[in-house]
């Protein structure tokens, strides 16, 4: 290490009045000695200059291989999280003034809760939709199915998560706005498809485009009457009578349907030369076909039949477009929720407190390794796990968790030697102390590999490679409890609130209207019907059926 060069660079950065200094050497995940010394020198220079500059090192933020994504993670930690933490502390201060005695928690991208003092707050990126996967896993236990497709449709995107036979895929290098990050994240597939998508028709070619732009919440769709001028899917839903103009957000927003009709006619249906309702439904059909195809693609990559999966649909627009998105795929069951608009938030409340520490390794285990070789690998693995356990437990104790309430589970990222993709394996043992213990770990990897890659034969002859060793520490949190009630009569008359004309399947129907919160276990609704809630709307197509189970979950069945 050329220490004089470090000193000169630090002085130059301090003179430039930078907000933070990030340090990354390529192999610090193997040996961080140089990074540590560079940080010492930088901090000395910062102190000498009396500057207010934070120094970040990559081995503290994310000590794993793949230096480009590791550098991006350090930069995000420096650039965004110090301000983010300041904002969260402001929320915590205000909540304490109102008598809330606990600290504010935030959700990690890999599905656990942590305090806002978490030293690697960049791990909370992309965590919004992750709450939905956690909520789905919770609901899956209630209904007795561990193969679930989670679909979240809002204003701009259609996010899909998959739990296959209890396994949720962890993505180690997610893409965020074209940047690869080294942040372990529950895997999501996303397409641009939401109720806020702007619709365009090319006057020359008559080509229809859905998005990718969204009207957002401000100015929003034309029917919001907040200054929006471009037609959206939500405007089509209002034009076709699927949205109640006087019950949007419980009546807080009165939808201007006529305004939306005039603009949609001028900018879309007249250019296409088709009727207003036909054009509006055509746009909705396109959106739902995109989502339907995306679900089929996601399922085909899992190696098991759609009939094993339960689809969980949520998000503000999820129930509104559920029928078209799910039609013809052949799910075992289709479920949505009275709290669909807040389902991801509900999922956050089902998470436990968590820390996840990991470090890159390169252990190539031959397929016919002898006893001594396997035992030697076990010693190396256990040494790393012990170090990671201490780091994770110390962090959780500092957060206020009692030692006896902290559980630790070691894990490995493994692959057959020569493959490009790792599989995350929860270790069956806390320590690997013998050749037999090491075989147990390898057997567990092969079992998980077979679950995730159902049609792909296992290939132990190639040997095994451990690319990462990690440790997850958790502490239980109080969770919400859904109320189970006995099934009653099927007649939903007590929730009925009138009839409205709705355009579905190429013609107008007299659709029965129901208040979603008044539906009780046992109730059954036959389409055409619209089930309304202040925060979402469930459209039931003709002859389709919705029944309410003992947990008050809404099950959708296609005719």
Secondary structure, 3 states (H helix, E strand, C coil): CCHHHHHHHHHHHHHCCCCEEEECCCCCCCCCHHHHHHHHHHHHHHHHHCCCCEEEEHHHHCCCCCHHHHHHHHHHHHHHHHHHHHHHHHHHHHHHHCCCCCCCEEECCCCCEEECCCCCHHHHCCCCCHHHHHHHHHHHHHHCCCCEEEEEECCCEEEEEEEECCEECEECCCEECCEECCCCEECCEEEECCCCEEEEECCCCCCEEEEEEECCCCCCCHHHCCCCCCCEHHHHHHHCCCCCCCCEHHHCECCCHHHHHHHHHHHHHHHHCCCHHHHHHHHHHHHHHHHHHHHHHHHHCCCCCHHHCEEEEECCCCHHHHHHHHCCCCCCEEEECCCHHHHHHHHHCCCCEEEEEEEEEEEEECCCCCHHHHHHHHHHHHHHHHHHHHHHHHHHHHCCCCHHHEEEEEEEEEEECCCCCCEEEECCCCCCCCHHHHHHHHHHHHHHHHHHCCCCCCCHHHCEEEEEEEEEEEECCCCCCCCCCCCCCCECHHHEEEEEEEEECCEEEEEEEEEHHHCCCCCEEECCEEEEECCEEEEECCCCEEEECCCCCEEEECC
